[in-house]
Amino acid sequence: MNLRAGKNHRIIMIQHPVLWVFAIAVLVCLLLFTIWAAYDYGRYNAGYDSADSQRTISGLTRQLTVAKAKIVETQRQTSMLKRNKQIDDDVSGQLKHVLAQLQNKILVLKKDLAFYKGIVAPEQGDRSIAIQSFQLTPAGTDQYQYKLMVSQRGRNDLFARGTITVFIAGTLKDKRVTLKLRNISNETKKILKFGFKYFQNFEGVMSLPMDFQPDSVRVRVEPRSRRIKPVDEQFAWSDLAAGGT
């Protein structure tokens, strides 16, 4: 009687949980790196320069520090002169004027700094259009150079497109008159059209009619996309002529 020896087959599984965790971690890192590379590539194709924005932020920060230091020094000089009772009315007026200018400059620098930081690290939320600034500078008799900046807030991964209309209201021979920018500017003969991801500037020179007394400026921004709300803001002419908003 022949007996065939039975054969036992054993499957030995060697598990390495540490290696599995390491492999998953590596895959997650690769996925995050791929997402970030695609995002950075998209910003690069759109004309965004992170290094240039960082240099702008660094420059604004330095200017802000210098302006604050000048304010401290100006306040110290003012206090010293007052204590010695040797302050002159003209000198006092000049110091107050310089102090006011520096404080205004700090406000502008803070606003610009916040703006560029918003470009580098945009806030999460719904897309919206904002009138970032509007400035007027005298350029001759009844002439003013204007500079308008509009920006996109919230998610700025898509282009914002639309039109901008600017109205100047005032009086002419005791009558209320409203002028359109395109009718009084050589640079703007048609409706302003915008198309940008982060921000866009518009500038030129407007020539006001003789004896026209402006008192306000109205800016109406109408995006093409219905997902972005239109903007309609009014500014006092005196505020714009004093340095803009």
GROMACS elastic network, one bead per residue, 0.5 to 0.9 nm:
[ bonds ]
;  ai    aj funct       b0    kb
    3     6     6  0.89358   500
   15    18     6  0.89175   500
   15    19     6  0.87658   500
   15    20     6  0.88536   500
   16    19     6  0.54357   500
   16    20     6  0.65822   500
   16    21     6  0.89510   500
   17    20     6  0.50390   500
   17    21     6  0.62303   500
   17    22     6  0.85817   500
   18    21     6  0.51803   500
   18    22     6  0.61413   500
   18    23     6  0.86004   500
   19    23     6  0.60429   500
   19    24     6  0.85938   500
   20    23     6  0.51113   500
   20    24     6  0.62179   500
   20    25     6  0.85790   500
   21    24     6  0.51984   500
   21    25     6  0.61396   500
   21    26     6  0.86401   500
   22    25     6  0.50713   500
   22    26     6  0.61845   500
   22    27     6  0.87106   500
   23    26     6  0.50946   500
   23    27     6  0.62781   500
   23    28     6  0.87023   500
   24    27     6  0.50814   500
   24    28     6  0.61953   500
   24    29     6  0.86303   500
   25    28     6  0.51267   500
   25    29     6  0.61967   500
   25    30     6  0.86341   500
   26    29     6  0.51276   500
   26    30     6  0.61863   500
   26    31     6  0.86432   500
   27    30     6  0.50813   500
   27    31     6  0.61614   500
   27    32     6  0.86771   500
   28    31     6  0.50558   500
   28    32     6  0.61994   500
   28    33     6  0.85409   500
   29    32     6  0.51451   500
   29    33     6  0.60473   500
   29    34     6  0.85365   500
   30    33     6  0.50583   500
   30    34     6  0.60926   500
   30    35     6  0.86590   500
   31    34     6  0.51181   500
   31    35     6  0.62720   500
   31    36     6  0.86819   500
   32    35     6  0.51377   500
   32    36     6  0.61700   500
   32    37     6  0.85344   500
   33    36     6  0.51312   500
   33    37     6  0.59904   500
   33    38     6  0.85593   500
   34    37     6  0.50911   500
   34    38     6  0.61635   500
   34    39     6  0.86214   500
   35    38     6  0.52387   500
   35    39     6  0.62462   500
   35    40     6  0.86790   500
   36    39     6  0.50384   500
   36    40     6  0.60520   500
   36    41     6  0.84343   500
   37    40     6  0.51309   500
   37    41     6  0.59693   500
   37    42     6  0.85229   500
   38    41     6  0.50696   500
   38    42     6  0.61590   500
   38    43     6  0.87242   500
   39    42     6  0.51444   500
   39    43     6  0.63697   500
   39    44     6  0.87003   500
   40    43     6  0.51133   500
   40    44     6  0.61754   500
   40    45     6  0.87308   500
   41    45     6  0.62306   500
   41    46     6  0.86624   500
   42    45     6  0.51806   500
   42    46     6  0.63135   500
   42    47     6  0.89313   500
   42    48     6  0.87909   500
   42   157     6  0.85912   500
   43    46     6  0.50921   500
   43    47     6  0.66178   500
   43    48     6  0.53034   500
   43    49     6  0.78133   500
   43    50     6  0.87242   500
   43   157     6  0.81769   500
   44    47     6  0.53339   500
   44    48     6  0.51641   500
   44    49     6  0.65200   500
   44    50     6  0.84553   500
   45    48     6  0.72903   500
   46   197     6  0.77197   500
   48    52     6  0.85030   500
   48    53     6  0.83665   500
   48   198     6  0.87423   500
   49    52     6  0.53099   500
   49    53     6  0.63366   500
   49    54     6  0.87145   500
   50    53     6  0.51211   500
   50    54     6  0.61317   500
   50    55     6  0.86081   500
   50   120     6  0.68775   500
   51    54     6  0.50532   500
   51    55     6  0.61632   500
   51    56     6  0.86093   500
   52    55     6  0.50486   500
   52    56     6  0.61953   500
   52    57     6  0.86566   500
   53    57     6  0.61851   500
   53    58     6  0.86060   500
   53   116     6  0.66668   500
   53   117     6  0.81820   500
   53   119     6  0.79901   500
   53   120     6  0.69819   500
   54    57     6  0.50216   500
   54    58     6  0.61297   500
   54    59     6  0.85646   500
   54   116     6  0.83775   500
   54   117     6  0.84867   500
   54   120     6  0.78736   500
   55    58     6  0.50402   500
   55    59     6  0.61096   500
   55    60     6  0.85874   500
   56    59     6  0.50911   500
   56    60     6  0.61511   500
   56    61     6  0.85235   500
   56   113     6  0.83769   500
   56   116     6  0.76410   500
   57    60     6  0.51373   500
   57    61     6  0.60565   500
   57    62     6  0.86227   500
   57   112     6  0.85611   500
   57   113     6  0.60408   500
   57   114     6  0.88977   500
   57   116     6  0.65576   500
   57   117     6  0.71641   500
   58    61     6  0.50652   500
   58    62     6  0.62362   500
   58    63     6  0.86943   500
   59    62     6  0.51644   500
   59    63     6  0.62586   500
   59    64     6  0.85823   500
   60    63     6  0.50492   500
   60    64     6  0.60439   500
   60    65     6  0.86143   500
   60   109     6  0.63009   500
   60   110     6  0.81530   500
   60   112     6  0.76246   500
   60   113     6  0.62303   500
   61    64     6  0.50011   500
   61    65     6  0.62394   500
   61    66     6  0.86883   500
   61   109     6  0.79922   500
   61   110     6  0.85098   500
   61   113     6  0.72985   500
   62    65     6  0.50985   500
   62    66     6  0.62276   500
   62    67     6  0.86043   500
   63    66     6  0.50684   500
   63    67     6  0.60556   500
   63    68     6  0.85605   500
   63   106     6  0.85246   500
   63   109     6  0.76059   500
   64    67     6  0.51358   500
   64    68     6  0.61892   500
   64    69     6  0.86275   500
   64   105     6  0.83111   500
   64   106     6  0.60691   500
   64   109     6  0.62717   500
   64   110     6  0.74688   500
   65    68     6  0.51971   500
   65    69     6  0.62314   500
   65    70     6  0.87136   500
   66    69     6  0.50720   500
   66    70     6  0.62344   500
   66    71     6  0.87281   500
   67    70     6  0.50717   500
   67    71     6  0.63106   500
   67    72     6  0.87908   500
   67   102     6  0.62001   500
   67   103     6  0.80233   500
   67   105     6  0.75329   500
   67   106     6  0.65709   500
   68    71     6  0.50877   500
   68    72     6  0.63636   500
   68    73     6  0.87247   500
   68   102     6  0.78952   500
   68   103     6  0.83045   500
   68   106     6  0.74622   500
   69    72     6  0.51479   500
   69    73     6  0.62640   500
   69    74     6  0.85872   500
   70    73     6  0.50477   500
   70    74     6  0.59792   500
   70    75     6  0.84794   500
   70    99     6  0.85570   500
   70   102     6  0.76877   500
   71    75     6  0.60145   500
   71    76     6  0.84240   500
   71    98     6  0.86793   500
   71    99     6  0.62978   500
   71   102     6  0.66711   500
   71   103     6  0.76564   500
   72    75     6  0.51627   500
   72    76     6  0.61009   500
   72    77     6  0.86850   500
   73    77     6  0.62193   500
   73    78     6  0.86004   500
   74    77     6  0.51521   500
   74    78     6  0.61604   500
   74    79     6  0.86272   500
   74    95     6  0.70036   500
   74    96     6  0.88389   500
   74    98     6  0.81312   500
   74    99     6  0.68768   500
   75    78     6  0.50265   500
   75    79     6  0.61038   500
   75    80     6  0.85188   500
   75    95     6  0.85578   500
   75    99     6  0.79333   500
   76    79     6  0.51784   500
   76    80     6  0.61154   500
   76    81     6  0.86377   500
   77    80     6  0.50779   500
   77    81     6  0.61487   500
   77    82     6  0.85643   500
   77    95     6  0.87596   500
   78    81     6  0.52615   500
   78    82     6  0.61825   500
   78    83     6  0.86444   500
   78    87     6  0.80732   500
   78    92     6  0.75047   500
   78    95     6  0.72365   500
   78    96     6  0.87409   500
   79    82     6  0.51284   500
   79    83     6  0.61422   500
   79    84     6  0.86759   500
   80    83     6  0.51614   500
   80    84     6  0.63087   500
   80    85     6  0.86088   500
   80    87     6  0.89314   500
   81    84     6  0.51656   500
   81    85     6  0.60723   500
   81    86     6  0.56509   500
   81    87     6  0.51721   500
   81    88     6  0.87483   500
   81    92     6  0.89659   500
   82    86     6  0.66451   500
   82    87     6  0.58673   500
   83    86     6  0.79549   500
   83    87     6  0.87713   500
   84    87     6  0.76020   500
   85    88     6  0.86974   500
   87    90     6  0.85295   500
   87    91     6  0.67351   500
   87    92     6  0.64434   500
   88    91     6  0.51686   500
   88    92     6  0.59445   500
   88    93     6  0.84900   500
   89    92     6  0.50611   500
   89    93     6  0.61178   500
   89    94     6  0.86389   500
   90    93     6  0.50800   500
   90    94     6  0.62080   500
   90    95     6  0.86345   500
   91    94     6  0.50673   500
   91    95     6  0.61288   500
   91    96     6  0.85576   500
   92    95     6  0.51533   500
   92    96     6  0.61466   500
   92    97     6  0.85049   500
   93    96     6  0.51482   500
   93    97     6  0.60768   500
   93    98     6  0.86150   500
   94    98     6  0.61110   500
   94    99     6  0.84629   500
   95    98     6  0.50560   500
   95    99     6  0.59901   500
   95   100     6  0.85094   500
   96   100     6  0.60743   500
   96   101     6  0.85535   500
   97   100     6  0.51274   500
   97   101     6  0.62051   500
   97   102     6  0.86570   500
   98   101     6  0.50565   500
   98   102     6  0.61594   500
   98   103     6  0.85834   500
   99   102     6  0.51554   500
   99   103     6  0.61625   500
   99   104     6  0.86025   500
  100   103     6  0.51040   500
  100   104     6  0.61491   500
  100   105     6  0.85233   500
  101   104     6  0.50996   500
  101   105     6  0.60745   500
  101   106     6  0.86293   500
  102   106     6  0.61600   500
  102   107     6  0.86743   500
  103   106     6  0.50698   500
  103   107     6  0.63754   500
  103   108     6  0.87682   500
  104   107     6  0.50974   500
  104   108     6  0.63191   500
  104   109     6  0.86137   500
  105   108     6  0.50726   500
  105   109     6  0.60438   500
  105   110     6  0.85032   500
  106   110     6  0.59799   500
  106   111     6  0.84365   500
  107   110     6  0.51510   500
  107   111     6  0.61507   500
  107   112     6  0.86275   500
  108   111     6  0.50517   500
  108   112     6  0.61144   500
  108   113     6  0.84525   500
  109   112     6  0.50427   500
  109   113     6  0.59033   500
  109   114     6  0.84768   500
  110   114     6  0.60891   500
  110   115     6  0.84830   500
  111   114     6  0.52199   500
  111   115     6  0.61623   500
  111   116     6  0.88237   500
  112   116     6  0.62632   500
  112   117     6  0.85198   500
  113   116     6  0.53614   500
  113   117     6  0.61020   500
  113   118     6  0.85001   500
  114   117     6  0.50856   500
  114   118     6  0.60710   500
  114   119     6  0.87894   500
  115   118     6  0.50821   500
  115   119     6  0.65925   500
  115   132     6  0.84084   500
  115   151     6  0.89321   500
  116   119     6  0.50138   500
  116   120     6  0.64242   500
  116   121     6  0.86375   500
  117   120     6  0.51048   500
  117   121     6  0.60111   500
  117   122     6  0.75540   500
  118   121     6  0.51531   500
  118   123     6  0.67236   500
  118   153     6  0.79241   500
  118   154     6  0.87769   500
  119   122     6  0.53678   500
  119   123     6  0.88114   500
  119   153     6  0.86607   500
  119   156     6  0.85259   500
  119   198     6  0.67514   500
  122   153     6  0.71827   500
  122   154     6  0.61038   500
  122   155     6  0.67625   500
  122   156     6  0.73344   500
  123   153     6  0.72234   500
  123   155     6  0.68934   500
  124   127     6  0.87806   500
  124   153     6  0.87669   500
  124   154     6  0.52342   500
  124   155     6  0.59321   500
  125   128     6  0.89826   500
  125   153     6  0.83252   500
  125   155     6  0.61202   500
  126   153     6  0.79562   500
  126   154     6  0.54683   500
  126   155     6  0.63096   500
  126   227     6  0.86401   500
  126   228     6  0.82027   500
  127   152     6  0.69232   500
  127   153     6  0.57567   500
  127   155     6  0.52306   500
  127   156     6  0.68955   500
  127   227     6  0.77005   500
  127   228     6  0.61577   500
  127   229     6  0.86323   500
  128   151     6  0.84889   500
  128   152     6  0.57691   500
  128   153     6  0.52541   500
  128   154     6  0.65052   500
  128   155     6  0.82674   500
  128   156     6  0.89466   500
  128   160     6  0.89787   500
  128   227     6  0.85488   500
  128   228     6  0.54389   500
  128   229     6  0.64947   500
  128   230     6  0.83941   500
  128   231     6  0.89730   500
  129   132     6  0.89784   500
  129   150     6  0.69804   500
  129   151     6  0.58394   500
  129   153     6  0.61990   500
  129   160     6  0.81221   500
  129   221     6  0.79369   500
  129   223     6  0.79399   500
  129   228     6  0.71252   500
  129   229     6  0.74362   500
  129   230     6  0.74499   500
  129   231     6  0.70497   500
  130   133     6  0.88622   500
  130   149     6  0.87219   500
  130   150     6  0.56760   500
  130   151     6  0.53872   500
  130   152     6  0.62862   500
  130   153     6  0.71058   500
  130   221     6  0.86195   500
  130   231     6  0.71488   500
  131   134     6  0.75154   500
  131   148     6  0.77279   500
  131   149     6  0.62060   500
  131   151     6  0.65019   500
  131   219     6  0.83451   500
  131   221     6  0.83696   500
  131   231     6  0.79622   500
  131   233     6  0.82308   500
  132   148     6  0.77849   500
  132   149     6  0.53286   500
  132   150     6  0.51011   500
  132   151     6  0.60205   500
  132   199     6  0.85574   500
  132   245     6  0.81894   500
  133   147     6  0.78381   500
  133   148     6  0.58556   500
  133   149     6  0.52409   500
  133   150     6  0.71169   500
  133   244     6  0.70662   500
  133   245     6  0.53566   500
  134   146     6  0.72619   500
  134   147     6  0.57070   500
  134   149     6  0.65047   500
  134   150     6  0.89323   500
  134   235     6  0.88269   500
  134   240     6  0.70196   500
  134   243     6  0.89833   500
  134   244     6  0.55394   500
  134   245     6  0.55550   500
  135   145     6  0.80497   500
  135   146     6  0.56112   500
  135   147     6  0.51839   500
  135   148     6  0.65900   500
  135   240     6  0.55935   500
  135   241     6  0.72259   500
  135   242     6  0.87200   500
  135   243     6  0.62989   500
  135   245     6  0.64927   500
  136   144     6  0.60759   500
  136   145     6  0.55890   500
  136   147     6  0.66773   500
  136   237     6  0.87245   500
  136   240     6  0.56108   500
  136   241     6  0.52702   500
  136   242     6  0.80012   500
  136   243     6  0.69283   500
  136   244     6  0.62249   500
  137   143     6  0.86268   500
  137   144     6  0.53626   500
  137   145     6  0.50378   500
  137   146     6  0.65369   500
  137   147     6  0.86961   500
  137   240     6  0.84409   500
  137   241     6  0.64243   500
  137   242     6  0.85373   500
  137   243     6  0.77275   500
  137   244     6  0.87109   500
  138   141     6  0.80135   500
  138   142     6  0.79633   500
  138   143     6  0.61233   500
  138   145     6  0.62215   500
  138   146     6  0.89354   500
  138   241     6  0.78253   500
  139   142     6  0.79697   500
  139   143     6  0.51813   500
  139   145     6  0.58553   500
  139   205     6  0.75954   500
  139   206     6  0.89397   500
  140   144     6  0.69893   500
  140   207     6  0.89524   500
  141   144     6  0.84386   500
  141   207     6  0.84119   500
  141   208     6  0.88197   500
  142   206     6  0.83902   500
  142   207     6  0.58750   500
  142   208     6  0.52650   500
  142   209     6  0.71471   500
  142   210     6  0.69740   500
  142   211     6  0.86776   500
  142   212     6  0.84799   500
  143   205     6  0.67441   500
  143   206     6  0.56673   500
  143   208     6  0.61523   500
  144   204     6  0.84749   500
  144   205     6  0.55575   500
  144   206     6  0.54096   500
  144   207     6  0.66777   500
  144   208     6  0.81557   500
  144   241     6  0.89108   500
  145   203     6  0.72649   500
  145   204     6  0.56554   500
  145   206     6  0.62978   500
  145   207     6  0.89354   500
  146   202     6  0.80366   500
  146   203     6  0.53906   500
  146   204     6  0.55788   500
  146   205     6  0.59711   500
  146   206     6  0.71994   500
  147   201     6  0.70020   500
  147   202     6  0.57162   500
  147   204     6  0.68552   500
  147   205     6  0.88843   500
  148   200     6  0.83343   500
  148   201     6  0.56737   500
  148   202     6  0.50241   500
  148   203     6  0.61615   500
  149   199     6  0.69493   500
  149   200     6  0.56849   500
  149   202     6  0.63199   500
  149   203     6  0.86565   500
  150   194     6  0.88019   500
  150   198     6  0.86948   500
  150   199     6  0.55969   500
  150   200     6  0.56149   500
  150   201     6  0.66992   500
  150   202     6  0.85425   500
  150   221     6  0.88677   500
  151   196     6  0.81302   500
  151   197     6  0.80561   500
  151   198     6  0.56953   500
  151   200     6  0.64920   500
  151   201     6  0.89354   500
  152   155     6  0.79038   500
  152   156     6  0.62580   500
  152   159     6  0.89037   500
  152   160     6  0.73544   500
  152   196     6  0.80768   500
  152   197     6  0.67504   500
  152   198     6  0.54099   500
  152   199     6  0.61987   500
  153   156     6  0.65011   500
  153   198     6  0.78586   500
  155   158     6  0.77081   500
  156   159     6  0.72657   500
  156   160     6  0.83266   500
  156   197     6  0.57976   500
  156   198     6  0.63886   500
  157   197     6  0.68366   500
  157   198     6  0.87498   500
  158   196     6  0.84219   500
  158   197     6  0.60519   500
  159   195     6  0.63521   500
  159   196     6  0.52289   500
  159   198     6  0.81357   500
  160   194     6  0.75376   500
  160   195     6  0.54928   500
  160   196     6  0.54933   500
  160   197     6  0.61063   500
  160   198     6  0.85885   500
  160   223     6  0.69085   500
  160   224     6  0.76427   500
  160   225     6  0.76680   500
  160   228     6  0.85288   500
  161   193     6  0.74383   500
  161   194     6  0.53844   500
  161   196     6  0.67809   500
  161   197     6  0.89785   500
  161   222     6  0.86033   500
  161   223     6  0.56859   500
  161   224     6  0.55848   500
  161   225     6  0.74165   500
  162   192     6  0.85340   500
  162   193     6  0.57828   500
  162   194     6  0.55016   500
  162   195     6  0.68375   500
  162   221     6  0.74102   500
  162   222     6  0.56063   500
  162   225     6  0.78520   500
  163   191     6  0.66238   500
  163   192     6  0.54969   500
  163   194     6  0.59314   500
  163   195     6  0.88843   500
  163   220     6  0.83179   500
  163   221     6  0.60176   500
  163   222     6  0.53905   500
  163   223     6  0.64823   500
  163   224     6  0.77352   500
  164   191     6  0.65283   500
  164   192     6  0.50014   500
  164   193     6  0.61966   500
  164   194     6  0.73991   500
  164   219     6  0.70917   500
  164   220     6  0.56590   500
  164   222     6  0.63140   500
  164   223     6  0.85868   500
  165   180     6  0.75488   500
  165   181     6  0.75064   500
  165   182     6  0.83916   500
  165   191     6  0.62879   500
  165   192     6  0.65282   500
  165   218     6  0.82146   500
  165   219     6  0.59453   500
  165   220     6  0.52015   500
  165   221     6  0.66347   500
  165   222     6  0.84276   500
  166   179     6  0.85068   500
  166   180     6  0.59637   500
  166   181     6  0.54400   500
  166   182     6  0.79819   500
  166   191     6  0.88542   500
  166   192     6  0.87099   500
  166   217     6  0.71028   500
  166   218     6  0.57365   500
  166   220     6  0.63814   500
  166   221     6  0.88135   500
  167   178     6  0.64395   500
  167   179     6  0.55547   500
  167   181     6  0.60045   500
  167   216     6  0.83946   500
  167   217     6  0.56866   500
  167   218     6  0.50442   500
  167   219     6  0.65197   500
  167   220     6  0.83936   500
  168   177     6  0.83266   500
  168   178     6  0.55949   500
  168   179     6  0.50435   500
  168   180     6  0.63110   500
  168   181     6  0.70850   500
  168   214     6  0.66915   500
  168   215     6  0.77839   500
  168   216     6  0.60398   500
  168   218     6  0.64740   500
  168   219     6  0.89903   500
  168   237     6  0.86800   500
  169   176     6  0.74424   500
  169   177     6  0.58669   500
  169   179     6  0.62978   500
  169   180     6  0.88660   500
  169   213     6  0.84489   500
  169   214     6  0.57149   500
  169   215     6  0.60508   500
  169   216     6  0.53577   500
  169   217     6  0.62282   500
  169   218     6  0.78891   500
  170   175     6  0.82483   500
  170   176     6  0.58429   500
  170   177     6  0.55013   500
  170   178     6  0.64395   500
  170   179     6  0.84305   500
  170   212     6  0.68401   500
  170   213     6  0.52967   500
  170   215     6  0.50567   500
  170   216     6  0.68263   500
  171   174     6  0.57369   500
  171   175     6  0.51904   500
  171   177     6  0.55143   500
  171   178     6  0.83124   500
  171   211     6  0.84549   500
  171   212     6  0.58546   500
  171   213     6  0.51896   500
  171   214     6  0.65221   500
  171   215     6  0.79841   500
  172   175     6  0.52326   500
  172   176     6  0.65047   500
  172   177     6  0.64129   500
  172   209     6  0.84220   500
  172   210     6  0.84462   500
  172   211     6  0.62161   500
  172   213     6  0.64171   500
  172   214     6  0.87442   500
  173   176     6  0.84862   500
  173   211     6  0.72468   500
  173   212     6  0.76103   500
  177   212     6  0.85758   500
  177   214     6  0.89156   500
  179   182     6  0.86581   500
  179   183     6  0.71772   500
  179   184     6  0.76211   500
  179   208     6  0.88732   500
  180   183     6  0.54903   500
  180   184     6  0.69527   500
  181   184     6  0.54038   500
  181   185     6  0.60223   500
  181   188     6  0.69813   500
  181   189     6  0.81880   500
  181   191     6  0.87872   500
  181   206     6  0.70796   500
  182   185     6  0.55043   500
  182   186     6  0.76636   500
  182   187     6  0.79179   500
  182   190     6  0.57214   500
  182   191     6  0.67411   500
  182   192     6  0.83227   500
  182   206     6  0.87100   500
  183   186     6  0.81001   500
  183   188     6  0.77254   500
  183   189     6  0.64898   500
  183   190     6  0.84797   500
  183   206     6  0.88369   500
  184   188     6  0.80889   500
  184   189     6  0.82910   500
  184   205     6  0.84799   500
  184   206     6  0.54113   500
  184   207     6  0.54281   500
  184   208     6  0.65623   500
  184   209     6  0.83164   500
  185   188     6  0.53346   500
  185   189     6  0.67503   500
  185   204     6  0.71349   500
  185   205     6  0.58406   500
  185   207     6  0.62642   500
  185   208     6  0.89115   500
  186   189     6  0.63524   500
  186   204     6  0.78130   500
  186   205     6  0.71801   500
  186   206     6  0.73912   500
  186   207     6  0.85785   500
  187   190     6  0.88753   500
  187   203     6  0.81515   500
  187   204     6  0.57692   500
  187   205     6  0.71315   500
  187   206     6  0.84919   500
  188   191     6  0.72538   500
  188   192     6  0.71280   500
  188   203     6  0.89075   500
  188   204     6  0.75082   500
  188   205     6  0.88461   500
  188   206     6  0.88901   500
  189   192     6  0.86227   500
  190   193     6  0.86704   500
  192   202     6  0.83159   500
  194   200     6  0.72652   500
  194   223     6  0.86862   500
  195   199     6  0.87505   500
  195   200     6  0.77317   500
  196   199     6  0.59070   500
  196   200     6  0.62684   500
  197   200     6  0.84830   500
  208   211     6  0.84639   500
  208   212     6  0.65812   500
  208   213     6  0.87404   500
  208   214     6  0.85924   500
  209   212     6  0.54694   500
  209   213     6  0.89115   500
  210   213     6  0.87536   500
  214   217     6  0.81579   500
  214   237     6  0.65502   500
  214   238     6  0.88951   500
  215   235     6  0.87742   500
  215   236     6  0.61003   500
  215   238     6  0.70852   500
  216   234     6  0.68203   500
  216   235     6  0.55502   500
  216   238     6  0.79027   500
  216   240     6  0.88349   500
  217   233     6  0.84101   500
  217   234     6  0.56273   500
  217   235     6  0.51614   500
  217   236     6  0.63923   500
  217   237     6  0.62450   500
  217   240     6  0.86247   500
  218   232     6  0.71898   500
  218   233     6  0.57114   500
  218   235     6  0.62709   500
  218   236     6  0.88517   500
  219   231     6  0.78418   500
  219   232     6  0.57873   500
  219   233     6  0.54226   500
  219   234     6  0.63135   500
  219   235     6  0.82686   500
  220   230     6  0.75164   500
  220   231     6  0.56884   500
  220   233     6  0.65343   500
  220   234     6  0.86899   500
  221   230     6  0.56053   500
  221   232     6  0.62741   500
  221   233     6  0.87515   500
  222   225     6  0.87592   500
  222   228     6  0.86987   500
  222   229     6  0.77286   500
  222   231     6  0.66034   500
  222   232     6  0.84721   500
  223   226     6  0.72204   500
  223   227     6  0.86545   500
  223   228     6  0.63106   500
  223   229     6  0.71305   500
  223   230     6  0.59896   500
  223   231     6  0.85567   500
  224   227     6  0.87519   500
  224   228     6  0.79987   500
  225   228     6  0.57708   500
  225   229     6  0.83480   500
  226   229     6  0.68479   500
  226   230     6  0.86764   500
  235   238     6  0.86076   500
  235   239     6  0.72518   500
  235   240     6  0.71754   500
  235   245     6  0.82280   500
  236   239     6  0.53906   500
  236   240     6  0.65526   500
  236   241     6  0.87952   500
  237   240     6  0.51378   500
  237   241     6  0.60588   500
  237   242     6  0.84939   500
  237   244     6  0.89591   500
  238   241     6  0.51714   500
  238   242     6  0.60925   500
  238   243     6  0.89565   500
  238   244     6  0.89099   500
  239   242     6  0.51081   500
  239   243     6  0.67251   500
  239   244     6  0.60254   500
  239   245     6  0.71428   500
  240   243     6  0.55453   500
  240   245     6  0.62334   500
  241   244     6  0.62722   500
